[in-house]
Amino acid sequence: MSKMSPQEMAQILAKGLLSFPVTHFGKDFSFAEGPYREHCAWLLSFKRLTGLFAAGGTGEVFSLTPAEVSTVVTAAVKETAGQTPVIAGCGYGTVNAVDMAKSAEQAGADGLLLFPPYLMAPNQDGLMAHIEAVCKATRLGVIAYNRDNGVLTADSLARLCERNPNLVGFKDGVGDIELMMQVYAKMGDRLTYIGGLPTAETFALPYLEMGVTTYSSAIYNFMPEWALAFYDAVRAKDHGKVMKGLKEFVLPYIAIRNESKGYAVSIVKAGLTAVGRTAGPVRAPLTDLNPDQFARLKKLIDAAKPV
């Protein structure tokens, strides 16, 4: 059971870089708890993380059963041992999301990242009911992931916050600058704002100007020191270092990622293999990088220089 209040958890997340570890699988695609925990320990060893998101998007939450999500979260909580908040992914339909939220709380998670409901495109009332049901089902702090078929308006978000004190975070995966400004203008410091677009480093500097002090770094999985240096450059508003990192690594990395649909997670696992810390394959319907793409990615990683 977490000893953090939702507000304490949110304040900690806002102060630094967030890690979204991949979920390790064996050759038979079963969860490999030992390698996963070793990976979490490695990520934590740099002593800079302000949050670890277990079974998030990079962790292939969409390909895990609810029971597996609970197992992954439990493993992360045990390995983290209070060093930083553990945020558990949850989602699908409302009933399943509520069950996953309760399981995460029992596992000792400190917060929840609530993904959009599965498949359906609800109206604002339905989406609000979905989020509120999860908030009411747990004492944990909840972060609403605004993306795809789960996009809240600023007014809807404000109404939810009035009724649910444990709704403490807003993760943007849309990239709508006008909407983001509307949200920040209305909610201000009531929420912690997290950059959640694919390869969030690309948007980190302009989003900082809108009150988004942190973001989810998938790159941290395989280049943690580089990711931390880039984050420092963002927070310092060092445009020269940020642009250097974007030009030399992030944008070429994105170019490889964009060569096929579904590579946002696949390229992260390939990055781990490239640095000798394999996490196993991705589960279907995702596919792994082909040999040529992997070779180009490895060359890019090997040539990466500190920002």
N, C-alpha and C positions, 0 to 999 in steps of 0.2 A: 504494500500500500504506500503510495507516494506521500511524503511529508510536506511537499511543496503546495502552496496555494496556487490556483490558476494564475493569479496576478504575478506571484513570484516567478513562476515558470516563464511567463511571457517576457518579463523584464530581463531575465537571464538570456533568453534567445536573442533579444534585440542587440546584445552587446558584442556579438562576434559572429564567426562563420559557423554555418550549420552543415553537418555531414549526413549524407543519405547513402549509407552503405548498401551495396548489392547484396542479394541473398545467394549464398553459396549452394550449389547443387553438385551431387556426384554424377557419375556416368549414367546412372539409372534415373537421373533427374529428381532424386529424393533430396530433402534438405540435409546439408552437411553441417551439423551444428559445430563440430570442433573447428574446422577451417573458418566458419563464420565468426565464432567468438575470437579466434586468433586475429582475424582481420579487424574486428572492432577494437581489440586491444592495441593493435598497431595504430589505428586512427586516433585513439585516445592518447597514445604515448607522446604526442606533440604538445599536449597540455594547453591547447588553445581553443578547442571546440566549446561552443556554448549550447549545443544541442545535437543529439544523435537520433535520427528518424529511422525507426525499425519497421521493415515491411512497408516502405513508402513506394512511390512510383519507380524509383531506381531499384528498389528492392523487389520489384515484380509482384506487388500486392495483388494485381489483377490475375495472376496465374497461381495464386496460393489459395488453398481452402481456408475457411475461417479457423479451423483447428491448427493449420500450419502457421497462420498469422500469429496466433497465440503462442505457439512454440517459438517462433522467431523473436517475438517481443520478450518472452521470458528469458531467452538466451541473451538478448541485448541488455536486459535489466541486470542479470547476474554478472555479466562481464563488465558493465559500466560501474556497478557498485557505488552509485551516487556521485561519480565524478562529474557528470553533466546530465541534464534532463534527457530522458528517453521519451520520444514522442512516437506513438503507435499509429500506423495507418488503419483506417476503417472506412467502409463504404458499402457499395451495392445498394439493395433496397433498404428501406427504412428499418424494417424489422431486423434484418441481418446487421445493419450498421449499429443498431442499439445493442445487439448481442455482442458484437465485436468490441464495442466500447466498454461494456461490462467486463468482458474477458481481459481487456487491456488493463483495466483498473485493478482487477484481481492479480494480474501478473506483475504489478508494481510499476507500470508506466506512469510518467509524470504528466502526460498530455496526449491529445489526439489530433491527428491530421485527418479531417473529414473530407473524403473525396466526393465528387458529384454522384447522385444516384445512378444506378445502372440503367443504360439504354434509353429510358424515357426522358423526354424533354418537358419538364413540368413548368407551370406558370409560377409567378413569384410566390403566390400563397402556398402552393404545393412544396416549393423548394424551402420556404421558410418553415413549414411544418416538419419537413425532413430534418433540417438542422436543429430545430428546437427539440424534437424528440430525442436526439442524441444528447443534446445539452442537459435535458431534464433527467436522463438516465444515468448520469455519472457526476461525480464531484471533480473530475479532471478538467483542466483547461482545454478548450476546444479551439482549433484553428480551422476556419472554413477555407477550403481550397476552391477559389473562384476560377473555373475553367470549363470549357466544353459546354455540356448541357446543364451546368450548375452555376450560372452567372447571376449574382445578386446585384440589384441596384443599390445606390447609396442609401435611399430611403428604407428599403427592405432590411439592409444591414443594420441601420440605426434602430429600427423597431426590434430586431432580434437582440441587439445589445441591451436595450432597455429591459427586456424580459428575462435575459439570461446572463447573469454576471460572469459565468464561466466561459462565455464566448469571448476569448481574449486575443485571438489572432486572425489575420486575414492574409492569405497567400495568393498572390496574383499570378495566374497562368494564362492570362488573356492578352496582355500587352496593349490594352486600350488606355492611352494616356489620359484622355478626357475623363473616363470613368474613374481611373485611379485618383485623379485630382479631386473629383467630386467626393469620393470616399474619404480622402484625407482631410479635405476641407470640412466635411461634416463630422468626422469622428475624431480627428486629431490624435491626442495621446491615449485615447480610450483603448486603442488596439496596438498590438505589435504587427508590423507589416513585413512580409517576407516576399522576396522576389522568387517566383516559381516558374518562370519561362524556361524552356529547354536551353541548356548551357547558359545559365543565368548570368555568368560573367559578362556576356555580351551587353546586357542591359543594366549592369550594376551601377555604373556611374550616373546615367541620367535618372535612374530610379532613386538614388540617394537624395537627389534634389526634391523628391516627392515624399520624403519621410521614410523610405524603405531602407532601413539600416543594415539589413542582413539578407542573405539569399541561400538557396540550396545549391551546394557545389557538388556535382557528380564527379568533377575532375579530382576533387580531394581524395576519391577512392584510390587513385593510382599515382597522383603527383601532389601529395599533401603539402609539402614545403612550397612548391610553386603556387598552389592555390591560396595558401596563407599569405604569401608575399603579394599576390595579386589583390587579395582582399585589403591588405594594408594600404596598397597604392590607391584603391578605391576610396577608402575612408579618409585618406590624406588628400583626396582630390588631386592626385598627381596625374594629370592628363597624359604626360609624356610616358610614364611607366605603364599606365593602363593601355594606351594605344600600342605600345611596344608588345605587351602581352597579347593583345588582340591580333595584331598583324602576324606575329611570329608563331603563335600557337592556336589561339581560340578559333580564329576564322578559318585556317586550313583544317582544323579538327572538325568544324561544323560542315565544311565542304564534303568531307568523307562521310560524316553522319547523314547528310542529305542525299547520298547516292541511292538510298533505299528506304522505304517506309519501315518504321519500327526499329530503327537503329539507335534511338536515343539511349536505350539500356544496353543494347548489344555492343556498342562502341566502348562503353565503360568497362564491361567485362573483358573486352579485347584489350583495353588499356592495362588492366591488371595482369593479364597473361603476358603482355609485352614487357612488364617490369618484373616478371618472374613470380607473381603472386596470384596464380590462376584461381578463379572463383567458379570454374566449371561453365557449362553451356547455359544459354537462355532456354526457357521453356517455350514450346509452341503456344501461340502462333508466331512468336518472334523467331528470328533466324540470326545466326551468327554471321560475322563479317566473312567475306570470301578471302582466300589467301592473298590476293593482290591488295585488297583493302587493308588487311592486317599488316602486311609488309610496309605499306605507306604510313600507316598509323605508328608503327614501331619506329620507323625512321624519324617521324615528326617528334615523338616523345624523346628519343635518344638525343635529338638536336635541341631540345627545349632548354632555354637559358633563363636564369632568374630574372624577374621583372625589376 
